[in-house]
Amino acid sequence: MAYYFASDVHLGLSYRDEDPRERERLFVAWLDAIEADCEGLFLAGDIFDFWFEYRRVVPKGFARTLGRLAAFCDRGIPVHFFVGNHDLWIGDYFATEIGMTVHTTPEVFELYGKRIFVAHGDGLGKSGDWKYTVLRRIFHCRWLRRVAAAGLHPNTMMRFGRWWSSHNRHGRTEGVAHVFRGEEEPIVRFARVYAADHPETDYLVCGHIHTPIVHRLGSRCEVVILGEWIERPAYARLSQTTEGDGVRMELVAWPTGGSL
């Protein structure tokens, strides 16, 4: 049995003329593969490239993904959905219709005796980019969301979402790769301060920066960056083992299954 973690699938993103449905099929195949031994599933943000939910309207598509996640919940497998910077405008649909637990802030879990901090990663640490900081605050404004939901037709909002996605780094031709900056990474700086204040922490798991890597902070704590599903699909698996301290956290490539 194991716990699984994934982020930054960006369902719905059309990248380099790729059919976005192929990425969804790949993601659903992964859900099928892990269901038998999954004790809990953690989706750490940006599962959807854009999501805006009205009171009685949700975005078209994603039927295969939502159906499989509902099946997990129906079987009693906990599914934790962390809001990312692309799918932050959600309502109660995921919780009431599918059965997922939705998190809008980081959370801490005790799994196999390990203390694990889970978040999307956006907003953790100071990036130094004031323009992005302002934009992030605007997008997180509840008042703006209510105004948009009341005044914009769903078709208009979805067109805006596609436009916004096409103008960020995920839609550009140079690719989605991010050069990991080690201790200079805002998420790592945040993690180091957090681990100092919470020395019982074993793992900080997040996504956002599209770099699958395990970065050790000290003798105990590790930062686990989950990577992305646009060019190099990857996920993390936490399982029990007979080696070491009895628990193993690993990054795995999909669909090859090889460790990263």
Secondary structure by P-SEA (a helix, b strand, c coil): cbbbbbcccccccccccccaaaaaaaaaaaaaaacccccccccccccccbbbbccccccccaaaaaaaaaaaaaacbbbbbbbcccccccccccccccbbbbbcbbbbbbcccbbbbbcccccccccccaaaaaaaaaaacaaaaaaaaacccaaaaaaaaaaaaaaccccccccccccccccccaaaaaaaaaaaaccccccccccccccbbbbbccccbbbbbbccccccccbbbbbbcccccccccccccccccccc
